[in-house]
Amino acid sequence: MSLADWISALRSTDLSDHEQVKTKPALKILDFFESIEQSGRLQLIYETKNGLRCSKSMRQLAPVNADWMRIWLRQWDF
């Protein structure tokens, strides 16, 4: 499913159906996802220079890797 299709599915949610809304937490930040779609950028870039300057721990972190992602997805039951 593309991002546009997923956003469209979220938009079609019946907001008066509380059970349906409860199962779709992404509705809370739908505006954020729409802004990503409208910008045409599917990859977000985060500025970290202030964090790196202030945090020794952050400076020592390794980039996220495929093994970590597999672990997290398994832990999240994906």
PQR file with spaces between the fields and no chain letter, atoms N, CA, C, O and H, PARSE charges and radii, in Angstrom:
ATOM       1  N    MET     1       0.860   -1.174    0.000 -0.4000 1.5000
ATOM       2  CA   MET     1       0.000    0.000    0.000 -0.0000 2.0000
ATOM       3  C    MET     1       0.901    1.230    0.000  0.5500 1.7000
ATOM       4  O    MET     1       1.843    1.322    0.786 -0.5500 1.4000
ATOM       5  N    SER     2       0.610    2.140   -0.859 -0.4000 1.5000
ATOM       6  CA   SER     2       1.403    3.371   -0.929 -0.0000 2.0000
ATOM       7  C    SER     2       1.011    4.313    0.218  0.5500 1.7000
ATOM       8  O    SER     2      -0.023    4.137    0.862 -0.5500 1.4000
ATOM       9  H    SER     2      -0.155    2.066   -1.498  0.4000 1.0000
ATOM      10  N    LEU     3       1.858    5.305    0.450 -0.4000 1.5000
ATOM      11  CA   LEU     3       1.548    6.305    1.475 -0.0000 2.0000
ATOM      12  C    LEU     3       0.231    7.006    1.153  0.5500 1.7000
ATOM      13  O    LEU     3      -0.594    7.226    2.040 -0.5500 1.4000
ATOM      14  H    LEU     3       2.698    5.448   -0.073  0.4000 1.0000
ATOM      15  N    ALA     4       0.039    7.353   -0.110 -0.4000 1.5000
ATOM      16  CA   ALA     4      -1.203    8.038   -0.520 -0.0000 2.0000
ATOM      17  C    ALA     4      -2.430    7.170   -0.249  0.5500 1.7000
ATOM      18  O    ALA     4      -3.456    7.662    0.220 -0.5500 1.4000
ATOM      19  H    ALA     4       0.709    7.174   -0.830  0.4000 1.0000
ATOM      20  N    ASP     5      -2.316    5.879   -0.549 -0.4000 1.5000
ATOM      21  CA   ASP     5      -3.449    4.959   -0.295 -0.0000 2.0000
ATOM      22  C    ASP     5      -3.731    4.837    1.197  0.5500 1.7000
ATOM      23  O    ASP     5      -4.886    4.830    1.622 -0.5500 1.4000
ATOM      24  H    ASP     5      -1.483    5.479   -0.930  0.4000 1.0000
ATOM      25  N    TRP     6      -2.666    4.740    1.985 -0.4000 1.5000
ATOM      26  CA   TRP     6      -2.812    4.608    3.431 -0.0000 2.0000
ATOM      27  C    TRP     6      -3.468    5.853    4.019  0.5500 1.7000
ATOM      28  O    TRP     6      -4.356    5.750    4.865 -0.5500 1.4000
ATOM      29  H    TRP     6      -1.727    4.745    1.639  0.4000 1.0000
ATOM      30  N    ILE     7      -3.030    7.032    3.570 -0.4000 1.5000
ATOM      31  CA   ILE     7      -3.619    8.289    4.040 -0.0000 2.0000
ATOM      32  C    ILE     7      -5.083    8.362    3.630  0.5500 1.7000
ATOM      33  O    ILE     7      -5.933    8.801    4.406 -0.5500 1.4000
ATOM      34  H    ILE     7      -2.308    7.116    2.883  0.4000 1.0000
ATOM      35  N    SER     8      -5.371    7.935    2.418 -0.4000 1.5000
ATOM      36  CA   SER     8      -6.759    7.928    1.949 -0.0000 2.0000
ATOM      37  C    SER     8      -7.622    7.013    2.818  0.5500 1.7000
ATOM      38  O    SER     8      -8.757    7.357    3.147 -0.5500 1.4000
ATOM      39  H    SER     8      -4.681    7.579    1.787  0.4000 1.0000
ATOM      40  N    ALA     9      -7.091    5.860    3.185 -0.4000 1.5000
ATOM      41  CA   ALA     9      -7.825    4.942    4.062 -0.0000 2.0000
ATOM      42  C    ALA     9      -8.059    5.574    5.428  0.5500 1.7000
ATOM      43  O    ALA     9      -9.138    5.429    6.002 -0.5500 1.4000
ATOM      44  H    ALA     9      -6.168    5.581    2.917  0.4000 1.0000
ATOM      45  N    LEU    10      -7.052    6.275    5.954 -0.4000 1.5000
ATOM      46  CA   LEU    10      -7.234    6.964    7.234 -0.0000 2.0000
ATOM      47  C    LEU    10      -8.311    8.035    7.124  0.5500 1.7000
ATOM      48  O    LEU    10      -9.156    8.171    8.008 -0.5500 1.4000
ATOM      49  H    LEU    10      -6.176    6.393    5.487  0.4000 1.0000
ATOM      50  N    ARG    11      -8.272    8.794    6.031 -0.4000 1.5000
ATOM      51  CA   ARG    11      -9.264    9.864    5.834 -0.0000 2.0000
ATOM      52  C    ARG    11     -10.689    9.323    5.795  0.5500 1.7000
ATOM      53  O    ARG    11     -11.633   10.013    6.181 -0.5500 1.4000
ATOM      54  H    ARG    11      -7.585    8.683    5.313  0.4000 1.0000
ATOM      55  N    SER    12     -10.840    8.081    5.324 -0.4000 1.5000
ATOM      56  CA   SER    12     -12.185    7.517    5.191 -0.0000 2.0000
ATOM      57  C    SER    12     -12.717    6.932    6.503  0.5500 1.7000
ATOM      58  O    SER    12     -13.827    6.401    6.540 -0.5500 1.4000
ATOM      59  H    SER    12     -10.073    7.521    5.010  0.4000 1.0000
ATOM      60  N    THR    13     -11.943    7.026    7.556 -0.4000 1.5000
ATOM      61  CA   THR    13     -12.364    6.512    8.856 -0.0000 2.0000
ATOM      62  C    THR    13     -13.570    7.289    9.374  0.5500 1.7000
ATOM      63  O    THR    13     -13.605    8.518    9.319 -0.5500 1.4000
ATOM      64  H    THR    13     -11.042    7.458    7.525  0.4000 1.0000
ATOM      65  N    ASP    14     -14.543    6.562    9.870 -0.4000 1.5000
ATOM      66  CA   ASP    14     -15.720    7.180   10.489 -0.0000 2.0000
ATOM      67  C    ASP    14     -15.313    7.656   11.882  0.5500 1.7000
ATOM      68  O    ASP    14     -15.195    6.850   12.805 -0.5500 1.4000
ATOM      69  H    ASP    14     -14.515    5.563    9.915  0.4000 1.0000
ATOM      70  N    LEU    15     -15.101    8.953   12.035 -0.4000 1.5000
ATOM      71  CA   LEU    15     -14.617    9.506   13.296 -0.0000 2.0000
ATOM      72  C    LEU    15     -15.632    9.400   14.427  0.5500 1.7000
ATOM      73  O    LEU    15     -15.279    9.576   15.594 -0.5500 1.4000
ATOM      74  H    LEU    15     -15.197    9.608   11.285  0.4000 1.0000
ATOM      75  N    SER    16     -16.877    9.115   14.096 -0.4000 1.5000
ATOM      76  CA   SER    16     -17.880    8.930   15.152 -0.0000 2.0000
ATOM      77  C    SER    16     -17.857    7.497   15.704  0.5500 1.7000
ATOM      78  O    SER    16     -18.497    7.204   16.714 -0.5500 1.4000
ATOM      79  H    SER    16     -17.163    8.972   13.148  0.4000 1.0000
ATOM      80  N    ASP    17     -17.114    6.611   15.033 -0.4000 1.5000
ATOM      81  CA   ASP    17     -16.978    5.223   15.491 -0.0000 2.0000
ATOM      82  C    ASP    17     -15.737    5.142   16.384  0.5500 1.7000
ATOM      83  O    ASP    17     -14.619    5.001   15.890 -0.5500 1.4000
ATOM      84  H    ASP    17     -16.594    6.848   14.212  0.4000 1.0000
ATOM      85  N    HIS    18     -15.940    5.230   17.687 -0.4000 1.5000
ATOM      86  CA   HIS    18     -14.831    5.313   18.636 -0.0000 2.0000
ATOM      87  C    HIS    18     -13.926    4.082   18.609  0.5500 1.7000
ATOM      88  O    HIS    18     -12.719    4.201   18.821 -0.5500 1.4000
ATOM      89  H    HIS    18     -16.848    5.344   18.088  0.4000 1.0000
ATOM      90  N    GLU    19     -14.489    2.907   18.353 -0.4000 1.5000
ATOM      91  CA   GLU    19     -13.669    1.684   18.271 -0.0000 2.0000
ATOM      92  C    GLU    19     -12.735    1.755   17.069  0.5500 1.7000
ATOM      93  O    GLU    19     -11.565    1.384   17.169 -0.5500 1.4000
ATOM      94  H    GLU    19     -15.470    2.810   18.180  0.4000 1.0000
ATOM      95  N    GLN    20     -13.239    2.223   15.948 -0.4000 1.5000
ATOM      96  CA   GLN    20     -12.425    2.352   14.741 -0.0000 2.0000
ATOM      97  C    GLN    20     -11.302    3.375   14.961  0.5500 1.7000
ATOM      98  O    GLN    20     -10.158    3.145   14.569 -0.5500 1.4000
ATOM      99  H    GLN    20     -14.189    2.524   15.867  0.4000 1.0000
ATOM     100  N    VAL    21     -11.635    4.483   15.579 -0.4000 1.5000
ATOM     101  CA   VAL    21     -10.645    5.535   15.854 -0.0000 2.0000
ATOM     102  C    VAL    21      -9.581    5.015   16.812  0.5500 1.7000
ATOM     103  O    VAL    21      -8.397    5.310   16.645 -0.5500 1.4000
ATOM     104  H    VAL    21     -12.564    4.671   15.898  0.4000 1.0000
ATOM     105  N    LYS    22      -9.994    4.242   17.814 -0.4000 1.5000
ATOM     106  CA   LYS    22      -9.062    3.722   18.812 -0.0000 2.0000
ATOM     107  C    LYS    22      -8.017    2.799   18.181  0.5500 1.7000
ATOM     108  O    LYS    22      -6.878    2.741   18.645 -0.5500 1.4000
ATOM     109  H    LYS    22     -10.955    4.001   17.950  0.4000 1.0000
ATOM     110  N    THR    23      -8.398    2.085   17.135 -0.4000 1.5000
ATOM     111  CA   THR    23      -7.466    1.155   16.493 -0.0000 2.0000
ATOM     112  C    THR    23      -6.559    1.821   15.471  0.5500 1.7000
ATOM     113  O    THR    23      -5.715    1.158   14.868 -0.5500 1.4000
ATOM     114  H    THR    23      -9.323    2.132   16.758  0.4000 1.0000
ATOM     115  N    LYS    24      -6.726    3.132   15.268 -0.4000 1.5000
ATOM     116  CA   LYS    24      -5.920    3.851   14.270 -0.0000 2.0000
ATOM     117  C    LYS    24      -5.284    5.087   14.903  0.5500 1.7000
ATOM     118  O    LYS    24      -5.713    6.209   14.635 -0.5500 1.4000
ATOM     119  H    LYS    24      -7.412    3.670   15.757  0.4000 1.0000
ATOM     120  N    PRO    25      -4.263    4.889   15.744 -0.5600 1.5000
ATOM     121  CA   PRO    25      -3.646    6.038   16.418  0.2800 2.0000
ATOM     122  C    PRO    25      -3.022    7.051   15.453  0.5500 1.7000
ATOM     123  O    PRO    25      -2.804    8.204   15.824 -0.5500 1.4000
ATOM     124  N    ALA    26      -2.739    6.635   14.241 -0.4000 1.5000
ATOM     125  CA   ALA    26      -2.165    7.562   13.257 -0.0000 2.0000
ATOM     126  C    ALA    26      -3.117    8.708   12.930  0.5500 1.7000
ATOM     127  O    ALA    26      -2.688    9.745   12.424 -0.5500 1.4000
ATOM     128  H    ALA    26      -2.916    5.698   13.939  0.4000 1.0000
ATOM     129  N    LEU    27      -4.407    8.529   13.216 -0.4000 1.5000
ATOM     130  CA   LEU    27      -5.373    9.611   12.975 -0.0000 2.0000
ATOM     131  C    LEU    27      -5.015   10.864   13.763  0.5500 1.7000
ATOM     132  O    LEU    27      -5.313   11.979   13.333 -0.5500 1.4000
ATOM     133  H    LEU    27      -4.756    7.687   13.627  0.4000 1.0000
ATOM     134  N    LYS    28      -4.374   10.681   14.918 -0.4000 1.5000
ATOM     135  CA   LYS    28      -4.023   11.829   15.763 -0.0000 2.0000
ATOM     136  C    LYS    28      -3.038   12.762   15.077  0.5500 1.7000
ATOM     137  O    LYS    28      -3.015   13.963   15.346 -0.5500 1.4000
ATOM     138  H    LYS    28      -4.132    9.776   15.267  0.4000 1.0000
ATOM     139  N    ILE    29      -2.229   12.204   14.194 -0.4000 1.5000
ATOM     140  CA   ILE    29      -1.230   13.041   13.501 -0.0000 2.0000
ATOM     141  C    ILE    29      -1.393   12.943   11.978  0.5500 1.7000
ATOM     142  O    ILE    29      -0.417   12.996   11.229 -0.5500 1.4000
ATOM     143  H    ILE    29      -2.247   11.228   13.975  0.4000 1.0000
ATOM     144  N    LEU    30      -2.633   12.801   11.548 -0.4000 1.5000
ATOM     145  CA   LEU    30      -2.926   12.710   10.121 -0.0000 2.0000
ATOM     146  C    LEU    30      -2.396   13.921    9.360  0.5500 1.7000
ATOM     147  O    LEU    30      -1.898   13.781    8.243 -0.5500 1.4000
ATOM     148  H    LEU    30      -3.425   12.758   12.156  0.4000 1.0000
ATOM     149  N    ASP    31      -2.498   15.101    9.953 -0.4000 1.5000
ATOM     150  CA   ASP    31      -1.976   16.307    9.291 -0.0000 2.0000
ATOM     151  C    ASP    31      -0.484   16.169    8.976  0.5500 1.7000
ATOM     152  O    ASP    31      -0.018   16.606    7.923 -0.5500 1.4000
ATOM     153  H    ASP    31      -2.903   15.215   10.860  0.4000 1.0000
ATOM     154  N    PHE    32       0.249   15.562    9.896 -0.4000 1.5000
ATOM     155  CA   PHE    32       1.686   15.347    9.686 -0.0000 2.0000
ATOM     156  C    PHE    32       1.918   14.454    8.471  0.5500 1.7000
ATOM     157  O    PHE    32       2.745   14.773    7.617 -0.5500 1.4000
ATOM     158  H    PHE    32      -0.130   15.208   10.751  0.4000 1.0000
ATOM     159  N    PHE    33       1.193   13.337    8.387 -0.4000 1.5000
ATOM     160  CA   PHE    33       1.367   12.425    7.260 -0.0000 2.0000
ATOM     161  C    PHE    33       0.950   13.076    5.951  0.5500 1.7000
ATOM     162  O    PHE    33       1.574   12.850    4.915 -0.5500 1.4000
ATOM     163  H    PHE    33       0.522   13.078    9.081  0.4000 1.0000
ATOM     164  N    GLU    34      -0.100   13.882    5.996 -0.4000 1.5000
ATOM     165  CA   GLU    34      -0.536   14.595    4.793 -0.0000 2.0000
ATOM     166  C    GLU    34       0.539   15.583    4.338  0.5500 1.7000
ATOM     167  O    GLU    34       0.750   15.755    3.137 -0.5500 1.4000
ATOM     168  H    GLU    34      -0.607   14.066    6.838  0.4000 1.0000
ATOM     169  N    SER    35       1.213   16.227    5.278 -0.4000 1.5000
ATOM     170  CA   SER    35       2.262   17.180    4.894 -0.0000 2.0000
ATOM     171  C    SER    35       3.441   16.468    4.237  0.5500 1.7000
ATOM     172  O    SER    35       4.073   17.015    3.333 -0.5500 1.4000
ATOM     173  H    SER    35       1.041   16.087    6.253  0.4000 1.0000
ATOM     174  N    ILE    36       3.739   15.248    4.689 -0.4000 1.5000
ATOM     175  CA   ILE    36       4.792   14.461    4.044 -0.0000 2.0000
ATOM     176  C    ILE    36       4.379   14.126    2.615  0.5500 1.7000
ATOM     177  O    ILE    36       5.168   14.262    1.680 -0.5500 1.4000
ATOM     178  H    ILE    36       3.226   14.803    5.423  0.4000 1.0000
ATOM     179  N    GLU    37       3.143   13.690    2.461 -0.4000 1.5000
ATOM     180  CA   GLU    37       2.639   13.323    1.139 -0.0000 2.0000
ATOM     181  C    GLU    37       2.674   14.531    0.203  0.5500 1.7000
ATOM     182  O    GLU    37       3.097   14.413   -0.948 -0.5500 1.4000
ATOM     183  H    GLU    37       2.502   13.580    3.221  0.4000 1.0000
ATOM     184  N    GLN    38       2.234   15.681    0.690 -0.4000 1.5000
ATOM     185  CA   GLN    38       2.171   16.880   -0.143 -0.0000 2.0000
ATOM     186  C    GLN    38       3.548   17.400   -0.511  0.5500 1.7000
ATOM     187  O    GLN    38       3.725   17.987   -1.579 -0.5500 1.4000
ATOM     188  H    GLN    38       1.890   15.776    1.624  0.4000 1.0000
ATOM     189  N    SER    39       4.528   17.191    0.364 -0.4000 1.5000
ATOM     190  CA   SER    39       5.874   17.670    0.075 -0.0000 2.0000
ATOM     191  C    SER    39       6.556   16.819   -0.990  0.5500 1.7000
ATOM     192  O    SER    39       7.528   17.248   -1.611 -0.5500 1.4000
ATOM     193  H    SER    39       4.385   16.714    1.232  0.4000 1.0000
ATOM     194  N    GLY    40       6.038   15.606   -1.195 -0.4000 1.5000
ATOM     195  CA   GLY    40       6.663   14.712   -2.163 -0.0000 2.0000
ATOM     196  C    GLY    40       7.891   14.010   -1.614  0.5500 1.7000
ATOM     197  O    GLY    40       8.547   13.251   -2.328 -0.5500 1.4000
ATOM     198  H    GLY    40       5.249   15.258   -0.690  0.4000 1.0000
ATOM     199  N    ARG    41       8.206   14.259   -0.353 -0.4000 1.5000
ATOM     200  CA   ARG    41       9.372   13.617    0.267 -0.0000 2.0000
ATOM     201  C    ARG    41       8.901   12.451    1.103  0.5500 1.7000
ATOM     202  O    ARG    41       8.071   12.609    1.999 -0.5500 1.4000
ATOM     203  H    ARG    41       7.673   14.875    0.227  0.4000 1.0000
ATOM     204  N    LEU    42       9.426   11.293    0.811 -0.4000 1.5000
ATOM     205  CA   LEU    42       9.055   10.114    1.587 -0.0000 2.0000
ATOM     206  C    LEU    42      10.123    9.777    2.613  0.5500 1.7000
ATOM     207  O    LEU    42       9.968    8.839    3.396 -0.5500 1.4000
ATOM     208  H    LEU    42      10.099   11.164    0.083  0.4000 1.0000
ATOM     209  N    GLN    43      11.204   10.540    2.607 -0.4000 1.5000
ATOM     210  CA   GLN    43      12.270   10.319    3.578 -0.0000 2.0000
ATOM     211  C    GLN    43      12.416   11.593    4.401  0.5500 1.7000
ATOM     212  O    GLN    43      12.609   12.681    3.858 -0.5500 1.4000
ATOM     213  H    GLN    43      11.330   11.301    1.971  0.4000 1.0000
ATOM     214  N    LEU    44      12.324   11.442    5.702 -0.4000 1.5000
ATOM     215  CA   LEU    44      12.481   12.589    6.582 -0.0000 2.0000
ATOM     216  C    LEU    44      13.942   12.734    6.978  0.5500 1.7000
ATOM     217  O    LEU    44      14.653   11.743    7.145 -0.5500 1.4000
ATOM     218  H    LEU    44      12.168   10.559    6.143  0.4000 1.0000
ATOM     219  N    ILE    45      14.376   13.966    7.124 -0.4000 1.5000
ATOM     220  CA   ILE    45      15.733   14.242    7.573 -0.0000 2.0000
ATOM     221  C    ILE    45      15.630   14.970    8.902  0.5500 1.7000
ATOM     222  O    ILE    45      14.964   15.999    9.011 -0.5500 1.4000
ATOM     223  H    ILE    45      13.799   14.771    6.989  0.4000 1.0000
ATOM     224  N    TYR    46      16.288   14.431    9.894 -0.4000 1.5000
ATOM     225  CA   TYR    46      16.245   15.022   11.224 -0.0000 2.0000
ATOM     226  C    TYR    46      17.553   15.734   11.506  0.5500 1.7000
ATOM     227  O    TYR    46      18.628   15.189   11.256 -0.5500 1.4000
ATOM     228  H    TYR    46      16.830   13.595    9.805  0.4000 1.0000
ATOM     229  N    GLU    47      17.471   16.934   12.018 -0.4000 1.5000
ATOM     230  CA   GLU    47      18.639   17.706   12.406 -0.0000 2.0000
ATOM     231  C    GLU    47      19.053   17.261   13.801  0.5500 1.7000
ATOM     232  O    GLU    47      18.248   17.298   14.732 -0.5500 1.4000
ATOM     233  H    GLU    47      16.598   17.377   12.221  0.4000 1.0000
ATOM     234  N    THR    48      20.294   16.846   13.947 -0.4000 1.5000
ATOM     235  CA   THR    48      20.755   16.306   15.225 -0.0000 2.0000
ATOM     236  C    THR    48      21.961   17.043   15.793  0.5500 1.7000
ATOM     237  O    THR    48      22.505   16.627   16.817 -0.5500 1.4000
ATOM     238  H    THR    48      20.948   16.816   13.191  0.4000 1.0000
ATOM     239  N    LYS    49      22.390   18.122   15.158 -0.4000 1.5000
ATOM     240  CA   LYS    49      23.639   18.749   15.605 -0.0000 2.0000
ATOM     241  C    LYS    49      23.561   19.273   17.036  0.5500 1.7000
ATOM     242  O    LYS    49      24.552   19.194   17.762 -0.5500 1.4000
ATOM     243  H    LYS    49      21.948   18.460   14.326  0.4000 1.0000
ATOM     244  N    ASN    50      22.420   19.805   17.466 -0.4000 1.5000
ATOM     245  CA   ASN    50      22.310   20.278   18.857 -0.0000 2.0000
ATOM     246  C    ASN    50      22.377   19.108   19.834  0.5500 1.7000
ATOM     247  O    ASN    50      23.035   19.195   20.871 -0.5500 1.4000
ATOM     248  H    ASN    50      21.615   19.870   16.876  0.4000 1.0000
ATOM     249  N    GLY    51      21.710   18.038   19.506 -0.4000 1.5000
ATOM     250  CA   GLY    51      21.751   16.856   20.356 -0.0000 2.0000
ATOM     251  C    GLY    51      23.158   16.280   20.446  0.5500 1.7000
ATOM     252  O    GLY    51      23.622   15.900   21.522 -0.5500 1.4000
ATOM     253  H    GLY    51      21.175   17.968   18.663  0.4000 1.0000
ATOM     254  N    LEU    52      23.828   16.221   19.299 -0.4000 1.5000
ATOM     255  CA   LEU    52      25.200   15.704   19.287 -0.0000 2.0000
ATOM     256  C    LEU    52      26.135   16.591   20.102  0.5500 1.7000
ATOM     257  O    LEU    52      27.020   16.095   20.800 -0.5500 1.4000
ATOM     258  H    LEU    52      23.452   16.529   18.426  0.4000 1.0000
ATOM     259  N    ARG    53      25.940   17.888   20.014 -0.4000 1.5000
ATOM     260  CA   ARG    53      26.789   18.828   20.753 -0.0000 2.0000
ATOM     261  C    ARG    53      26.599   18.661   22.267  0.5500 1.7000
ATOM     262  O    ARG    53      27.555   18.769   23.034 -0.5500 1.4000
ATOM     263  H    ARG    53      25.221   18.291   19.447  0.4000 1.0000
ATOM     264  N    CYS    54      25.370   18.399   22.681 -0.4000 1.5000
ATOM     265  CA   CYS    54      25.039   18.360   24.111 -0.0000 2.0000
ATOM     266  C    CYS    54      25.162   16.981   24.745  0.5500 1.7000
ATOM     267  O    CYS    54      25.211   16.876   25.970 -0.5500 1.4000
ATOM     268  H    CYS    54      24.594   18.311   22.057  0.4000 1.0000
ATOM     269  N    SER    55      25.212   15.934   23.951 -0.4000 1.5000
ATOM     270  CA   SER    55      25.131   14.590   24.520 -0.0000 2.0000
ATOM     271  C    SER    55      26.274   13.693   24.058  0.5500 1.7000
ATOM     272  O    SER    55      26.376   13.345   22.881 -0.5500 1.4000
ATOM     273  H    SER    55      25.171   16.019   22.956  0.4000 1.0000
ATOM     274  N    LYS    56      27.115   13.333   24.995 -0.4000 1.5000
ATOM     275  CA   LYS    56      28.201   12.394   24.698 -0.0000 2.0000
ATOM     276  C    LYS    56      27.619   11.044   24.265  0.5500 1.7000
ATOM     277  O    LYS    56      28.121   10.416   23.333 -0.5500 1.4000
ATOM     278  H    LYS    56      27.032   13.616   25.950  0.4000 1.0000
ATOM     279  N    SER    57      26.567   10.607   24.946 -0.4000 1.5000
ATOM     280  CA   SER    57      25.926    9.328   24.606 -0.0000 2.0000
ATOM     281  C    SER    57      25.426    9.337   23.171  0.5500 1.7000
ATOM     282  O    SER    57      25.587    8.357   22.444 -0.5500 1.4000
ATOM     283  H    SER    57      26.160   11.117   25.704  0.4000 1.0000
ATOM     284  N    MET    58      24.828   10.431   22.769 -0.4000 1.5000
ATOM     285  CA   MET    58      24.307   10.520   21.407 -0.0000 2.0000
ATOM     286  C    MET    58      25.453   10.486   20.387  0.5500 1.7000
ATOM     287  O    MET    58      25.322    9.880   19.323 -0.5500 1.4000
ATOM     288  H    MET    58      24.697   11.228   23.359  0.4000 1.0000
ATOM     289  N    ARG    59      26.550   11.122   20.707 -0.4000 1.5000
ATOM     290  CA   ARG    59      27.700   11.122   19.798 -0.0000 2.0000
ATOM     291  C    ARG    59      28.265    9.720   19.627  0.5500 1.7000
ATOM     292  O    ARG    59      28.856    9.414   18.591 -0.5500 1.4000
ATOM     293  H    ARG    59      26.657   11.614   21.571  0.4000 1.0000
ATOM     294  N    GLN    60      28.090    8.867   20.625 -0.4000 1.5000
ATOM     295  CA   GLN    60      28.647    7.514   20.572 -0.0000 2.0000
ATOM     296  C    GLN    60      27.688    6.492   19.964  0.5500 1.7000
ATOM     297  O    GLN    60      28.068    5.340   19.757 -0.5500 1.4000
ATOM     298  H    GLN    60      27.609    9.115   21.466  0.4000 1.0000
ATOM     299  N    LEU    61      26.465    6.893   19.681 -0.4000 1.5000
ATOM     300  CA   LEU    61      25.489    5.968   19.105 -0.0000 2.0000
ATOM     301  C    LEU    61      25.872    5.565   17.683  0.5500 1.7000
ATOM     302  O    LEU    61      26.337    6.382   16.889 -0.5500 1.4000
ATOM     303  H    LEU    61      26.156    7.829   19.849  0.4000 1.0000
ATOM     304  N    ALA    62      25.666    4.305   17.391 -0.4000 1.5000
ATOM     305  CA   ALA    62      25.841    3.822   16.018 -0.0000 2.0000
ATOM     306  C    ALA    62      24.538    4.071   15.253  0.5500 1.7000
ATOM     307  O    ALA    62      23.474    4.178   15.863 -0.5500 1.4000
ATOM     308  H    ALA    62      25.287    3.641   18.036  0.4000 1.0000
ATOM     309  N    PRO    63      24.615    4.161   13.940 -0.5600 1.5000
ATOM     310  CA   PRO    63      23.372    4.309   13.157  0.2800 2.0000
ATOM     311  C    PRO    63      22.487    3.077   13.317  0.5500 1.7000
ATOM     312  O    PRO    63      22.981    1.977   13.564 -0.5500 1.4000
ATOM     313  N    VAL    64      21.201    3.264   13.177 -0.4000 1.5000
ATOM     314  CA   VAL    64      20.260    2.141   13.195 -0.0000 2.0000
ATOM     315  C    VAL    64      20.629    1.209   12.044  0.5500 1.7000
ATOM     316  O    VAL    64      20.947    1.669   10.947 -0.5500 1.4000
ATOM     317  H    VAL    64      20.800    4.158   12.976  0.4000 1.0000
ATOM     318  N    ASN    65      20.589   -0.077   12.289 -0.4000 1.5000
ATOM     319  CA   ASN    65      20.959   -1.028   11.239 -0.0000 2.0000
ATOM     320  C    ASN    65      19.841   -2.054   11.033  0.5500 1.7000
ATOM     321  O    ASN    65      18.860   -2.089   11.775 -0.5500 1.4000
ATOM     322  H    ASN    65      20.331   -0.451   13.180  0.4000 1.0000
ATOM     323  N    ALA    66      20.016   -2.871   10.022 -0.4000 1.5000
ATOM     324  CA   ALA    66      18.985   -3.843    9.645 -0.0000 2.0000
ATOM     325  C    ALA    66      18.706   -4.844   10.772  0.5500 1.7000
ATOM     326  O    ALA    66      17.556   -5.230   10.984 -0.5500 1.4000
ATOM     327  H    ALA    66      20.813   -2.842    9.419  0.4000 1.0000
ATOM     328  N    ASP    67      19.749   -5.266   11.494 -0.4000 1.5000
ATOM     329  CA   ASP    67      19.538   -6.213   12.601 -0.0000 2.0000
ATOM     330  C    ASP    67      18.638   -5.616   13.674  0.5500 1.7000
ATOM     331  O    ASP    67      17.734   -6.288   14.169 -0.5500 1.4000
ATOM     332  H    ASP    67      20.683   -4.952   11.322  0.4000 1.0000
ATOM     333  N    TRP    68      18.877   -4.364   14.036 -0.4000 1.5000
ATOM     334  CA   TRP    68      18.032   -3.700   15.034 -0.0000 2.0000
ATOM     335  C    TRP    68      16.586   -3.634   14.549  0.5500 1.7000
ATOM     336  O    TRP    68      15.654   -3.896   15.309 -0.5500 1.4000
ATOM     337  H    TRP    68      19.611   -3.817   13.634  0.4000 1.0000
ATOM     338  N    MET    69      16.410   -3.282   13.280 -0.4000 1.5000
ATOM     339  CA   MET    69      15.048   -3.181   12.742 -0.0000 2.0000
ATOM     340  C    MET    69      14.340   -4.534   12.812  0.5500 1.7000
ATOM     341  O    MET    69      13.166   -4.598   13.176 -0.5500 1.4000
ATOM     342  H    MET    69      17.167   -3.069   12.662  0.4000 1.0000
ATOM     343  N    ARG    70      15.041   -5.613   12.466 -0.4000 1.5000
ATOM     344  CA   ARG    70      14.433   -6.954   12.555 -0.0000 2.0000
ATOM     345  C    ARG    70      14.007   -7.266   13.990  0.5500 1.7000
ATOM     346  O    ARG    70      12.918   -7.792   14.222 -0.5500 1.4000
ATOM     347  H    ARG    70      15.994   -5.561   12.170  0.4000 1.0000
ATOM     348  N    ILE    71      14.875   -6.935   14.949 -0.4000 1.5000
ATOM     349  CA   ILE    71      14.551   -7.168   16.366 -0.0000 2.0000
ATOM     350  C    ILE    71      13.311   -6.384   16.767  0.5500 1.7000
ATOM     351  O    ILE    71      12.388   -6.934   17.367 -0.5500 1.4000
ATOM     352  H    ILE    71      15.759   -6.507   14.760  0.4000 1.0000
ATOM     353  N    TRP    72      13.293   -5.094   16.434 -0.4000 1.5000
ATOM     354  CA   TRP    72      12.151   -4.250   16.819 -0.0000 2.0000
ATOM     355  C    TRP    72      10.865   -4.734   16.168  0.5500 1.7000
ATOM     356  O    TRP    72       9.828   -4.811   16.827 -0.5500 1.4000
ATOM     357  H    TRP    72      14.043   -4.647   15.947  0.4000 1.0000
ATOM     358  N    LEU    73      10.922   -5.059   14.891 -0.4000 1.5000
ATOM     359  CA   LEU    73       9.710   -5.531   14.208 -0.0000 2.0000
ATOM     360  C    LEU    73       9.211   -6.836   14.824  0.5500 1.7000
ATOM     361  O    LEU    73       8.004   -7.032   14.964 -0.5500 1.4000
ATOM     362  H    LEU    73      11.764   -4.997   14.356  0.4000 1.0000
ATOM     363  N    ARG    74      10.125   -7.724   15.192 -0.4000 1.5000
ATOM     364  CA   ARG    74       9.735   -8.972   15.864 -0.0000 2.0000
ATOM     365  C    ARG    74       9.107   -8.655   17.228  0.5500 1.7000
ATOM     366  O    ARG    74       8.093   -9.249   17.596 -0.5500 1.4000
ATOM     367  H    ARG    74      11.106   -7.565   15.078  0.4000 1.0000
ATOM     368  N    GLN    75       9.705   -7.722   17.975 -0.4000 1.5000
ATOM     369  CA   GLN    75       9.161   -7.367   19.286 -0.0000 2.0000
ATOM     370  C    GLN    75       7.781   -6.711   19.171  0.5500 1.7000
ATOM     371  O    GLN    75       6.940   -6.862   20.058 -0.5500 1.4000
ATOM     372  H    GLN    75      10.528   -7.239   17.677  0.4000 1.0000
ATOM     373  N    TRP    76       7.559   -5.999   18.096 -0.4000 1.5000
ATOM     374  CA   TRP    76       6.280   -5.327   17.871 -0.0000 2.0000
ATOM     375  C    TRP    76       5.268   -6.216   17.173  0.5500 1.7000
ATOM     376  O    TRP    76       4.179   -5.763   16.821 -0.5500 1.4000
ATOM     377  H    TRP    76       8.242   -5.876   17.376  0.4000 1.0000
ATOM     378  N    ASP    77       5.621   -7.494   16.968 -0.4000 1.5000
ATOM     379  CA   ASP    77       4.749   -8.475   16.313 -0.0000 2.0000
ATOM     380  C    ASP    77       4.395   -8.114   14.885  0.5500 1.7000
ATOM     381  O    ASP    77       3.263   -8.333   14.453 -0.5500 1.4000
ATOM     382  H    ASP    77       6.506   -7.862   17.254  0.4000 1.0000
ATOM     383  N    PHE    78       5.353   -7.562   14.142 -0.4000 1.5000
ATOM     384  CA   PHE    78       5.133   -7.291   12.713 -0.0000 2.0000
ATOM     385  C    PHE    78       5.646   -8.438   11.903  0.5500 1.7000
ATOM     386  O    PHE    78       5.560   -8.414   10.676 -0.5500 1.4000
ATOM     387  H    PHE    78       6.273   -7.385   14.493  0.4000 1.0000
